[in-house]
Amino acid sequence: MAMKQNWTEFETETGLKAKYLIIGEDKRHDVRIKILTPMPRGYYYSAVNEAGAYYDQYIFPKFK
């Protein structure tokens, strides 16, 4: 049986909705991010970069 994945939703300062999942031991580098806010394809990579920066700045420090 597959293990249930527990995604955690968050929203950046600009209103971008995303979620993250920690897939390994390293909470900084073993992270997957999905974008929930609908947008044109051309903006997706910018959205992932924004969500990743938000994770690094606000969410990751809470694990320490």
DRENSE-996091 format. One record per residue: residue in one letter; x, y, z of N, C-alpha, C, O in turn. Coordinates in steps of 0.2 Angstrom, whole numbers, padded with zeros to 4 digits. Each point is the difference from the previous one (the first is absolute). Example, Ala and Ser with C-alpha at 12.3 -4.5 7.8 and 13.67 -1.06 7.14 Angstrom:
  type    n.x    n.y    n.z   ca.x   ca.y   ca.z    c.x    c.y    c.z    o.x    o.y    o.z
     A   0066  -0028   0039  -0004   0006   0000   0004   0006   0000   0005  -0001   0003
     S  -0007   0006  -0007   0004   0006   0001  -0004   0005   0003   0003   0006   0001
REM end
This chain:
  type    n.x    n.y    n.z   ca.x   ca.y   ca.z    c.x    c.y    c.z    o.x    o.y    o.z
     M   0004  -0006   0000  -0004   0006   0000   0004   0006   0000   0005   0001   0004
     A  -0007   0004  -0008   0004   0006  -0001  -0001   0005   0007  -0005   0000   0002
     M   0011   0003   0000  -0001   0005   0005  -0003   0006  -0002   0001   0003  -0005
     K  -0005   0000   0010  -0004   0006  -0002   0005   0006   0000   0004   0000   0005
     Q  -0005   0004  -0010   0005   0006   0000  -0004   0006   0003  -0006   0001  -0001
     N   0009   0002   0006  -0003   0006   0003   0003   0006  -0002   0005   0003   0002
     W  -0009   0000  -0007   0002   0006  -0003  -0002   0006   0005  -0006  -0001   0003
     T   0009   0006  -0002  -0001   0006   0004  -0001   0006  -0005   0004   0002  -0003
     E  -0010   0001   0004  -0002   0006  -0004   0003   0006   0003   0000   0001   0006
     F   0002   0004  -0010   0002   0007   0002  -0002   0005  -0005  -0001  -0002  -0006
     E   0002   0008   0008  -0002   0006  -0005   0006   0005   0001   0001   0002   0006
     T   0002   0000  -0012   0005   0005   0001  -0003   0007   0001  -0006   0001   0000
     E   0011   0004   0001  -0003   0006   0001  -0003   0003  -0006  -0004   0005   0001
     T   0005  -0007  -0007  -0004   0003  -0006  -0006  -0004  -0001  -0004   0001  -0005
     G   0002  -0006   0009  -0006  -0003  -0001   0000  -0007  -0004  -0005  -0003  -0001
     L   0011   0001  -0001   0001  -0006  -0003  -0001  -0006   0005   0003   0000   0005
     K  -0007  -0005  -0007  -0002  -0005   0004   0004  -0006  -0003   0000  -0002  -0006
     A   0003  -0002   0011   0005  -0006  -0002  -0001  -0005   0006  -0003   0002   0005
     K   0007  -0007  -0006   0000  -0005   0005   0007  -0003   0000   0003  -0001  -0006
     Y   0000  -0002   0011   0006  -0003   0000   0000  -0007   0004  -0005  -0001   0004
     L   0009  -0003  -0006   0001  -0007   0003   0007  -0001   0001   0004   0000  -0005
     I  -0002  -0002   0011   0007  -0002   0001   0001  -0007  -0001  -0004  -0005   0003
     I   0009   0003  -0008   0000  -0007  -0002   0006  -0004   0002   0001  -0006  -0001
     G   0003   0009   0005   0006  -0003   0003   0002   0003   0007  -0004   0003   0003
     E   0010  -0004  -0001   0003   0002   0006   0001   0008   0000   0000   0003   0006
     D   0003  -0001  -0011   0002   0007  -0001  -0006   0005  -0001  -0002   0000  -0006
     K   0000   0003   0011  -0006   0005  -0001   0001   0006  -0004  -0005   0003  -0002
     R   0011  -0002   0000   0002   0006  -0005   0000  -0003  -0007  -0003   0004  -0004
     H   0006  -0009   0003   0001  -0002  -0007  -0005  -0006  -0003  -0001  -0001  -0006
     D  -0002  -0003   0011  -0004  -0005  -0002  -0008   0002   0001  -0004  -0003   0003
     V   0003   0008  -0007  -0007   0003   0000  -0003   0000  -0007   0004   0002  -0005
     R  -0010  -0004   0004  -0004   0001  -0006  -0005   0006   0001  -0003   0000   0006
     I   0002   0004  -0011  -0004   0006   0001  -0005  -0001  -0006   0002  -0001  -0006
     K  -0009   0002   0007  -0005   0000  -0005  -0003   0007   0000  -0002   0002   0006
     I   0000   0000  -0012  -0004   0007   0000  -0007  -0002   0000  -0002  -0004  -0005
     L  -0002   0007   0009  -0007  -0001   0000  -0004   0006  -0004  -0006  -0001  -0002
     T   0009   0007   0002  -0003   0005  -0003   0000  -0001  -0008   0005  -0001  -0003
     P  -0011   0002   0000  -0001  -0001  -0007   0004   0006  -0004  -0001   0006   0002
     M   0005  -0008  -0007   0003   0005  -0004   0002  -0002  -0007   0000  -0006  -0001
     P   0002   0010  -0003   0003  -0002  -0007   0006  -0004   0001   0004   0002   0005
     R  -0002  -0006  -0009   0006  -0004   0000   0006   0004   0000   0005  -0002   0004
     G  -0005   0008  -0007   0006   0004   0000   0002   0002   0006   0006   0003   0001
     Y  -0010  -0002   0004   0001   0002   0007   0002  -0005   0005   0002   0002   0006
     Y  -0002  -0008  -0008   0000  -0006   0005   0007   0000   0003   0001  -0001   0006
     Y   0005   0002  -0010   0006   0000   0003   0002   0005   0005   0003   0000   0005
     S  -0006   0006  -0007   0001   0006   0005  -0004  -0001   0006   0002   0001   0006
     A  -0008  -0005  -0006  -0004  -0001   0006   0004  -0005   0004   0000   0000   0006
     V   0003  -0005  -0009   0004  -0005   0004   0006   0003   0003   0001  -0001   0006
     N   0002   0006  -0009   0006   0003   0003  -0003   0004   0006   0003   0001   0005
     E  -0009   0003  -0006  -0002   0004   0006  -0002  -0005   0005   0001   0002   0006
     A  -0005  -0007  -0007  -0001  -0005   0006   0006  -0003   0003   0000  -0001   0006
     G   0005   0000  -0010   0006  -0003   0003   0003   0005   0004   0003  -0002   0006
     A  -0002   0008  -0008   0003   0006   0004  -0004   0001   0007   0003   0001   0005
     Y  -0010  -0002  -0006  -0004   0001   0006   0001  -0006   0005   0001   0002   0006
     Y   0000  -0008  -0009   0001  -0005   0005   0007   0001   0003   0001  -0001   0006
     D   0004   0003  -0010   0007   0001   0003   0000   0005   0006   0003  -0001   0005
     Q  -0007   0006  -0007   0000   0006   0005  -0004  -0001   0006   0002   0002   0006
     Y  -0008  -0005  -0007  -0005   0000   0006  -0001  -0006   0003  -0001  -0001   0006
     I   0000  -0005  -0010  -0002  -0006   0002   0006  -0004   0003   0000  -0003   0005
     F   0006   0003  -0009   0006  -0004   0002   0002   0002   0007   0002  -0005   0004
     P  -0001   0011  -0003   0003   0002   0007  -0004  -0002   0006   0002  -0001   0005
     K  -0009  -0001  -0006  -0004  -0003   0005   0002  -0007   0002  -0002  -0002   0006
     F   0006  -0001  -0010   0002  -0007   0002   0006   0000   0004   0001  -0006   0003
     K   0002   0011  -0002   0007   0000   0003  -0002   0000   0008   0005   0001   0004
REM end
